Amino acid sequence: MQMLSGTDGGTGLNRAAAQAAGGNTADMVKMLKQVMSSPEGAALVQRIGQSLQK
């Protein structure tokens, strides 16, 4: 959550989630790319994907 919340206390995450709910996923994709650029973030995304397949 710290990776997604960033330095703005989660404001950007909330905005991106709201826009994604409205059909505009560009900000959410940008955030996920930033998270996945770190080894920890990539491992997190992989674990989420594995849990969704179960």
mmCIF file of the N, C-alpha and C atoms, coordinates in Angstrom:
data_MODEL
# 
_entry.id   MODEL 
# 
loop_
_atom_site.group_PDB 
_atom_site.id 
_atom_site.type_symbol 
_atom_site.label_atom_id 
_atom_site.label_alt_id 
_atom_site.label_comp_id 
_atom_site.label_asym_id 
_atom_site.label_entity_id 
_atom_site.label_seq_id 
_atom_site.pdbx_PDB_ins_code 
_atom_site.Cartn_x 
_atom_site.Cartn_y 
_atom_site.Cartn_z 
_atom_site.occupancy 
_atom_site.B_iso_or_equiv 
_atom_site.pdbx_formal_charge 
_atom_site.auth_seq_id 
_atom_site.auth_comp_id 
_atom_site.auth_asym_id 
_atom_site.auth_atom_id 
_atom_site.pdbx_PDB_model_num 
ATOM 1   N N  . MET A 1 1  ? 0.815   -1.195  0.000   1.00 0.00 ? 1  MET A N  1 
ATOM 2   C CA . MET A 1 1  ? 0.000   0.000   0.000   1.00 0.00 ? 1  MET A CA 1 
ATOM 3   C C  . MET A 1 1  ? 0.858   1.258   0.000   1.00 0.00 ? 1  MET A C  1 
ATOM 4   N N  . GLN A 1 2  ? 2.011   1.188   0.658   1.00 0.00 ? 2  GLN A N  1 
ATOM 5   C CA . GLN A 1 2  ? 2.877   2.361   0.665   1.00 0.00 ? 2  GLN A CA 1 
ATOM 6   C C  . GLN A 1 2  ? 3.342   2.700   -0.738  1.00 0.00 ? 2  GLN A C  1 
ATOM 7   N N  . MET A 1 3  ? 3.627   1.663   -1.536  1.00 0.00 ? 3  MET A N  1 
ATOM 8   C CA . MET A 1 3  ? 4.056   1.910   -2.909  1.00 0.00 ? 3  MET A CA 1 
ATOM 9   C C  . MET A 1 3  ? 2.950   2.592   -3.709  1.00 0.00 ? 3  MET A C  1 
ATOM 10  N N  . LEU A 1 4  ? 1.720   2.149   -3.518  1.00 0.00 ? 4  LEU A N  1 
ATOM 11  C CA . LEU A 1 4  ? 0.607   2.723   -4.269  1.00 0.00 ? 4  LEU A CA 1 
ATOM 12  C C  . LEU A 1 4  ? 0.214   4.096   -3.751  1.00 0.00 ? 4  LEU A C  1 
ATOM 13  N N  . SER A 1 5  ? 0.336   4.303   -2.456  1.00 0.00 ? 5  SER A N  1 
ATOM 14  C CA . SER A 1 5  ? -0.067  5.577   -1.873  1.00 0.00 ? 5  SER A CA 1 
ATOM 15  C C  . SER A 1 5  ? 0.890   6.701   -2.224  1.00 0.00 ? 5  SER A C  1 
ATOM 16  N N  . GLY A 1 6  ? 2.166   6.344   -2.430  1.00 0.00 ? 6  GLY A N  1 
ATOM 17  C CA . GLY A 1 6  ? 3.147   7.341   -2.831  1.00 0.00 ? 6  GLY A CA 1 
ATOM 18  C C  . GLY A 1 6  ? 3.382   8.384   -1.769  1.00 0.00 ? 6  GLY A C  1 
ATOM 19  N N  . THR A 1 7  ? 3.813   9.539   -2.198  1.00 0.00 ? 7  THR A N  1 
ATOM 20  C CA . THR A 1 7  ? 4.161   10.607  -1.261  1.00 0.00 ? 7  THR A CA 1 
ATOM 21  C C  . THR A 1 7  ? 3.003   11.562  -1.000  1.00 0.00 ? 7  THR A C  1 
ATOM 22  N N  . ASP A 1 8  ? 1.864   11.328  -1.644  1.00 0.00 ? 8  ASP A N  1 
ATOM 23  C CA . ASP A 1 8  ? 0.737   12.256  -1.492  1.00 0.00 ? 8  ASP A CA 1 
ATOM 24  C C  . ASP A 1 8  ? -0.338  11.738  -0.545  1.00 0.00 ? 8  ASP A C  1 
ATOM 25  N N  . GLY A 1 9  ? -0.005  10.713  0.222   1.00 0.00 ? 9  GLY A N  1 
ATOM 26  C CA . GLY A 1 9  ? -0.960  10.203  1.200   1.00 0.00 ? 9  GLY A CA 1 
ATOM 27  C C  . GLY A 1 9  ? -2.124  9.439   0.602   1.00 0.00 ? 9  GLY A C  1 
ATOM 28  N N  . GLY A 1 10 ? -1.989  9.023   -0.628  1.00 0.00 ? 10 GLY A N  1 
ATOM 29  C CA . GLY A 1 10 ? -3.040  8.234   -1.263  1.00 0.00 ? 10 GLY A CA 1 
ATOM 30  C C  . GLY A 1 10 ? -3.980  9.027   -2.149  1.00 0.00 ? 10 GLY A C  1 
ATOM 31  N N  . THR A 1 11 ? -3.777  10.329  -2.235  1.00 0.00 ? 11 THR A N  1 
ATOM 32  C CA . THR A 1 11 ? -4.657  11.156  -3.063  1.00 0.00 ? 11 THR A CA 1 
ATOM 33  C C  . THR A 1 11 ? -4.620  10.720  -4.524  1.00 0.00 ? 11 THR A C  1 
ATOM 34  N N  . GLY A 1 12 ? -3.427  10.472  -5.043  1.00 0.00 ? 12 GLY A N  1 
ATOM 35  C CA . GLY A 1 12 ? -3.294  10.046  -6.437  1.00 0.00 ? 12 GLY A CA 1 
ATOM 36  C C  . GLY A 1 12 ? -3.934  8.688   -6.670  1.00 0.00 ? 12 GLY A C  1 
ATOM 37  N N  . LEU A 1 13 ? -3.767  7.786   -5.713  1.00 0.00 ? 13 LEU A N  1 
ATOM 38  C CA . LEU A 1 13 ? -4.377  6.457   -5.828  1.00 0.00 ? 13 LEU A CA 1 
ATOM 39  C C  . LEU A 1 13 ? -5.895  6.576   -5.853  1.00 0.00 ? 13 LEU A C  1 
ATOM 40  N N  . ASN A 1 14 ? -6.437  7.371   -4.956  1.00 0.00 ? 14 ASN A N  1 
ATOM 41  C CA . ASN A 1 14 ? -7.897  7.559   -4.931  1.00 0.00 ? 14 ASN A CA 1 
ATOM 42  C C  . ASN A 1 14 ? -8.410  8.160   -6.229  1.00 0.00 ? 14 ASN A C  1 
ATOM 43  N N  . ARG A 1 15 ? -7.687  9.141   -6.750  1.00 0.00 ? 15 ARG A N  1 
ATOM 44  C CA . ARG A 1 15 ? -8.092  9.779   -8.008  1.00 0.00 ? 15 ARG A CA 1 
ATOM 45  C C  . ARG A 1 15 ? -8.035  8.775   -9.160  1.00 0.00 ? 15 ARG A C  1 
ATOM 46  N N  . ALA A 1 16 ? -6.937  7.997   -9.207  1.00 0.00 ? 16 ALA A N  1 
ATOM 47  C CA . ALA A 1 16 ? -6.792  7.011   -10.273 1.00 0.00 ? 16 ALA A CA 1 
ATOM 48  C C  . ALA A 1 16 ? -7.873  5.942   -10.189 1.00 0.00 ? 16 ALA A C  1 
ATOM 49  N N  . ALA A 1 17 ? -8.207  5.517   -8.973  1.00 0.00 ? 17 ALA A N  1 
ATOM 50  C CA . ALA A 1 17 ? -9.262  4.513   -8.798  1.00 0.00 ? 17 ALA A CA 1 
ATOM 51  C C  . ALA A 1 17 ? -10.615 5.061   -9.240  1.00 0.00 ? 17 ALA A C  1 
ATOM 52  N N  . ALA A 1 18 ? -10.894 6.300   -8.892  1.00 0.00 ? 18 ALA A N  1 
ATOM 53  C CA . ALA A 1 18 ? -12.158 6.916   -9.292  1.00 0.00 ? 18 ALA A CA 1 
ATOM 54  C C  . ALA A 1 18 ? -12.247 7.051   -10.805 1.00 0.00 ? 18 ALA A C  1 
ATOM 55  N N  . GLN A 1 19 ? -11.143 7.453   -11.429 1.00 0.00 ? 19 GLN A N  1 
ATOM 56  C CA . GLN A 1 19 ? -11.138 7.577   -12.889 1.00 0.00 ? 19 GLN A CA 1 
ATOM 57  C C  . GLN A 1 19 ? -11.274 6.209   -13.548 1.00 0.00 ? 19 GLN A C  1 
ATOM 58  N N  . ALA A 1 20 ? -10.627 5.197   -12.986 1.00 0.00 ? 20 ALA A N  1 
ATOM 59  C CA . ALA A 1 20 ? -10.729 3.844   -13.542 1.00 0.00 ? 20 ALA A CA 1 
ATOM 60  C C  . ALA A 1 20 ? -12.161 3.333   -13.441 1.00 0.00 ? 20 ALA A C  1 
ATOM 61  N N  . ALA A 1 21 ? -12.825 3.636   -12.337 1.00 0.00 ? 21 ALA A N  1 
ATOM 62  C CA . ALA A 1 21 ? -14.222 3.228   -12.180 1.00 0.00 ? 21 ALA A CA 1 
ATOM 63  C C  . ALA A 1 21 ? -15.108 3.893   -13.227 1.00 0.00 ? 21 ALA A C  1 
ATOM 64  N N  . GLY A 1 22 ? -14.708 5.071   -13.669 1.00 0.00 ? 22 GLY A N  1 
ATOM 65  C CA . GLY A 1 22 ? -15.444 5.781   -14.698 1.00 0.00 ? 22 GLY A CA 1 
ATOM 66  C C  . GLY A 1 22 ? -15.037 5.409   -16.116 1.00 0.00 ? 22 GLY A C  1 
ATOM 67  N N  . GLY A 1 23 ? -14.086 4.480   -16.240 1.00 0.00 ? 23 GLY A N  1 
ATOM 68  C CA . GLY A 1 23 ? -13.685 4.013   -17.566 1.00 0.00 ? 23 GLY A CA 1 
ATOM 69  C C  . GLY A 1 23 ? -12.337 4.522   -18.038 1.00 0.00 ? 23 GLY A C  1 
ATOM 70  N N  . ASN A 1 24 ? -11.736 5.487   -17.355 1.00 0.00 ? 24 ASN A N  1 
ATOM 71  C CA . ASN A 1 24 ? -10.438 6.030   -17.754 1.00 0.00 ? 24 ASN A CA 1 
ATOM 72  C C  . ASN A 1 24 ? -9.355  5.366   -16.902 1.00 0.00 ? 24 ASN A C  1 
ATOM 73  N N  . THR A 1 25 ? -8.649  4.417   -17.475 1.00 0.00 ? 25 THR A N  1 
ATOM 74  C CA . THR A 1 25 ? -7.670  3.631   -16.713 1.00 0.00 ? 25 THR A CA 1 
ATOM 75  C C  . THR A 1 25 ? -6.237  4.125   -16.880 1.00 0.00 ? 25 THR A C  1 
ATOM 76  N N  . ALA A 1 26 ? -6.031  5.221   -17.574 1.00 0.00 ? 26 ALA A N  1 
ATOM 77  C CA . ALA A 1 26 ? -4.673  5.686   -17.884 1.00 0.00 ? 26 ALA A CA 1 
ATOM 78  C C  . ALA A 1 26 ? -3.839  5.939   -16.628 1.00 0.00 ? 26 ALA A C  1 
ATOM 79  N N  . ASP A 1 27 ? -4.404  6.625   -15.639 1.00 0.00 ? 27 ASP A N  1 
ATOM 80  C CA . ASP A 1 27 ? -3.641  6.915   -14.419 1.00 0.00 ? 27 ASP A CA 1 
ATOM 81  C C  . ASP A 1 27 ? -3.349  5.646   -13.624 1.00 0.00 ? 27 ASP A C  1 
ATOM 82  N N  . MET A 1 28 ? -4.302  4.716   -13.602 1.00 0.00 ? 28 MET A N  1 
ATOM 83  C CA . MET A 1 28 ? -4.091  3.461   -12.877 1.00 0.00 ? 28 MET A CA 1 
ATOM 84  C C  . MET A 1 28 ? -2.986  2.651   -13.549 1.00 0.00 ? 28 MET A C  1 
ATOM 85  N N  . VAL A 1 29 ? -2.967  2.620   -14.856 1.00 0.00 ? 29 VAL A N  1 
ATOM 86  C CA . VAL A 1 29 ? -1.925  1.908   -15.592 1.00 0.00 ? 29 VAL A CA 1 
ATOM 87  C C  . VAL A 1 29 ? -0.563  2.537   -15.306 1.00 0.00 ? 29 VAL A C  1 
ATOM 88  N N  . LYS A 1 30 ? -0.522  3.854   -15.291 1.00 0.00 ? 30 LYS A N  1 
ATOM 89  C CA . LYS A 1 30 ? 0.730   4.571   -14.994 1.00 0.00 ? 30 LYS A CA 1 
ATOM 90  C C  . LYS A 1 30 ? 1.238   4.211   -13.601 1.00 0.00 ? 30 LYS A C  1 
ATOM 91  N N  . MET A 1 31 ? 0.350   4.183   -12.618 1.00 0.00 ? 31 MET A N  1 
ATOM 92  C CA . MET A 1 31 ? 0.746   3.833   -11.250 1.00 0.00 ? 31 MET A CA 1 
ATOM 93  C C  . MET A 1 31 ? 1.265   2.399   -11.178 1.00 0.00 ? 31 MET A C  1 
ATOM 94  N N  . LEU A 1 32 ? 0.574   1.491   -11.827 1.00 0.00 ? 32 LEU A N  1 
ATOM 95  C CA . LEU A 1 32 ? 1.002   0.088   -11.789 1.00 0.00 ? 32 LEU A CA 1 
ATOM 96  C C  . LEU A 1 32 ? 2.356   -0.093  -12.465 1.00 0.00 ? 32 LEU A C  1 
ATOM 97  N N  . LYS A 1 33 ? 2.604   0.635   -13.533 1.00 0.00 ? 33 LYS A N  1 
ATOM 98  C CA . LYS A 1 33 ? 3.914   0.552   -14.178 1.00 0.00 ? 33 LYS A CA 1 
ATOM 99  C C  . LYS A 1 33 ? 5.016   1.024   -13.239 1.00 0.00 ? 33 LYS A C  1 
ATOM 100 N N  . GLN A 1 34 ? 4.735   2.081   -12.479 1.00 0.00 ? 34 GLN A N  1 
ATOM 101 C CA . GLN A 1 34 ? 5.720   2.581   -11.523 1.00 0.00 ? 34 GLN A CA 1 
ATOM 102 C C  . GLN A 1 34 ? 5.975   1.549   -10.429 1.00 0.00 ? 34 GLN A C  1 
ATOM 103 N N  . VAL A 1 35 ? 4.919   0.942   -9.921  1.00 0.00 ? 35 VAL A N  1 
ATOM 104 C CA . VAL A 1 35 ? 5.064   -0.075  -8.877  1.00 0.00 ? 35 VAL A CA 1 
ATOM 105 C C  . VAL A 1 35 ? 5.845   -1.272  -9.405  1.00 0.00 ? 35 VAL A C  1 
ATOM 106 N N  . MET A 1 36 ? 5.522   -1.699  -10.606 1.00 0.00 ? 36 MET A N  1 
ATOM 107 C CA . MET A 1 36 ? 6.153   -2.889  -11.181 1.00 0.00 ? 36 MET A CA 1 
ATOM 108 C C  . MET A 1 36 ? 7.602   -2.645  -11.592 1.00 0.00 ? 36 MET A C  1 
ATOM 109 N N  . SER A 1 37 ? 8.044   -1.412  -11.591 1.00 0.00 ? 37 SER A N  1 
ATOM 110 C CA . SER A 1 37 ? 9.426   -1.130  -11.969 1.00 0.00 ? 37 SER A CA 1 
ATOM 111 C C  . SER A 1 37 ? 10.417  -1.500  -10.863 1.00 0.00 ? 37 SER A C  1 
ATOM 112 N N  . SER A 1 38 ? 9.907   -1.736  -9.663  1.00 0.00 ? 38 SER A N  1 
ATOM 113 C CA . SER A 1 38 ? 10.777  -2.175  -8.573  1.00 0.00 ? 38 SER A CA 1 
ATOM 114 C C  . SER A 1 38 ? 10.621  -3.680  -8.376  1.00 0.00 ? 38 SER A C  1 
ATOM 115 N N  . PRO A 1 39 ? 11.656  -4.350  -7.898  1.00 0.00 ? 39 PRO A N  1 
ATOM 116 C CA . PRO A 1 39 ? 11.544  -5.796  -7.665  1.00 0.00 ? 39 PRO A CA 1 
ATOM 117 C C  . PRO A 1 39 ? 10.432  -6.142  -6.674  1.00 0.00 ? 39 PRO A C  1 
ATOM 118 N N  . GLU A 1 40 ? 10.276  -5.335  -5.637  1.00 0.00 ? 40 GLU A N  1 
ATOM 119 C CA . GLU A 1 40 ? 9.231   -5.592  -4.649  1.00 0.00 ? 40 GLU A CA 1 
ATOM 120 C C  . GLU A 1 40 ? 7.841   -5.439  -5.261  1.00 0.00 ? 40 GLU A C  1 
ATOM 121 N N  . GLY A 1 41 ? 7.688   -4.423  -6.066  1.00 0.00 ? 41 GLY A N  1 
ATOM 122 C CA . GLY A 1 41 ? 6.404   -4.178  -6.720  1.00 0.00 ? 41 GLY A CA 1 
ATOM 123 C C  . GLY A 1 41 ? 6.054   -5.262  -7.710  1.00 0.00 ? 41 GLY A C  1 
ATOM 124 N N  . ALA A 1 42 ? 7.043   -5.695  -8.472  1.00 0.00 ? 42 ALA A N  1 
ATOM 125 C CA . ALA A 1 42 ? 6.807   -6.766  -9.441  1.00 0.00 ? 42 ALA A CA 1 
ATOM 126 C C  . ALA A 1 42 ? 6.412   -8.055  -8.725  1.00 0.00 ? 42 ALA A C  1 
ATOM 127 N N  . ALA A 1 43 ? 7.053   -8.346  -7.606  1.00 0.00 ? 43 ALA A N  1 
ATOM 128 C CA . ALA A 1 43 ? 6.709   -9.544  -6.832  1.00 0.00 ? 43 ALA A CA 1 
ATOM 129 C C  . ALA A 1 43 ? 5.296   -9.428  -6.268  1.00 0.00 ? 43 ALA A C  1 
ATOM 130 N N  . LEU A 1 44 ? 4.919   -8.239  -5.830  1.00 0.00 ? 44 LEU A N  1 
ATOM 131 C CA . LEU A 1 44 ? 3.580   -8.019  -5.303  1.00 0.00 ? 44 LEU A CA 1 
ATOM 132 C C  . LEU A 1 44 ? 2.529   -8.261  -6.380  1.00 0.00 ? 44 LEU A C  1 
ATOM 133 N N  . VAL A 1 45 ? 2.738   -7.699  -7.553  1.00 0.00 ? 45 VAL A N  1 
ATOM 134 C CA . VAL A 1 45 ? 1.787   -7.869  -8.648  1.00 0.00 ? 45 VAL A CA 1 
ATOM 135 C C  . VAL A 1 45 ? 1.690   -9.342  -9.034  1.00 0.00 ? 45 VAL A C  1 
ATOM 136 N N  . GLN A 1 46 ? 2.804   -10.034 -9.014  1.00 0.00 ? 46 GLN A N  1 
ATOM 137 C CA . GLN A 1 46 ? 2.786   -11.466 -9.329  1.00 0.00 ? 46 GLN A CA 1 
ATOM 138 C C  . GLN A 1 46 ? 1.969   -12.240 -8.287  1.00 0.00 ? 46 GLN A C  1 
ATOM 139 N N  . ARG A 1 47 ? 2.155   -11.925 -7.016  1.00 0.00 ? 47 ARG A N  1 
ATOM 140 C CA . ARG A 1 47 ? 1.390   -12.602 -5.958  1.00 0.00 ? 47 ARG A CA 1 
ATOM 141 C C  . ARG A 1 47 ? -0.107  -12.303 -6.083  1.00 0.00 ? 47 ARG A C  1 
ATOM 142 N N  . ILE A 1 48 ? -0.448  -11.089 -6.421  1.00 0.00 ? 48 ILE A N  1 
ATOM 143 C CA . ILE A 1 48 ? -1.870  -10.733 -6.610  1.00 0.00 ? 48 ILE A CA 1 
ATOM 144 C C  . ILE A 1 48 ? -2.434  -11.541 -7.758  1.00 0.00 ? 48 ILE A C  1 
ATOM 145 N N  . GLY A 1 49 ? -1.716  -11.604 -8.855  1.00 0.00 ? 49 GLY A N  1 
ATOM 146 C CA . GLY A 1 49 ? -2.182  -12.377 -10.005 1.00 0.00 ? 49 GLY A CA 1 
ATOM 147 C C  . GLY A 1 49 ? -2.376  -13.848 -9.678  1.00 0.00 ? 49 GLY A C  1 
ATOM 148 N N  . GLN A 1 50 ? -1.461  -14.405 -8.911  1.00 0.00 ? 50 GLN A N  1 
ATOM 149 C CA . GLN A 1 50 ? -1.584  -15.818 -8.528  1.00 0.00 ? 50 GLN A CA 1 
ATOM 150 C C  . GLN A 1 50 ? -2.788  -16.034 -7.627  1.00 0.00 ? 50 GLN A C  1 
ATOM 151 N N  . SER A 1 51 ? -3.037  -15.106 -6.719  1.00 0.00 ? 51 SER A N  1 
ATOM 152 C CA . SER A 1 51 ? -4.185  -15.276 -5.822  1.00 0.00 ? 51 SER A CA 1 
ATOM 153 C C  . SER A 1 51 ? -5.504  -15.137 -6.563  1.00 0.00 ? 51 SER A C  1 
ATOM 154 N N  . LEU A 1 52 ? -5.531  -14.350 -7.624  1.00 0.00 ? 52 LEU A N  1 
ATOM 155 C CA . LEU A 1 52 ? -6.751  -14.186 -8.410  1.00 0.00 ? 52 LEU A CA 1 
ATOM 156 C C  . LEU A 1 52 ? -7.056  -15.430 -9.242  1.00 0.00 ? 52 LEU A C  1 
ATOM 157 N N  . GLN A 1 53 ? -6.034  -16.211 -9.554  1.00 0.00 ? 53 GLN A N  1 
ATOM 158 C CA . GLN A 1 53 ? -6.230  -17.418 -10.357 1.00 0.00 ? 53 GLN A CA 1 
ATOM 159 C C  . GLN A 1 53 ? -6.787  -18.577 -9.534  1.00 0.00 ? 53 GLN A C  1 
ATOM 160 N N  . LYS A 1 54 ? -6.704  -18.455 -8.217  1.00 0.00 ? 54 LYS A N  1 
ATOM 161 C CA . LYS A 1 54 ? -7.176  -19.538 -7.347  1.00 0.00 ? 54 LYS A CA 1 
ATOM 162 C C  . LYS A 1 54 ? -8.653  -19.550 -7.164  1.00 0.00 ? 54 LYS A C  1 
# 
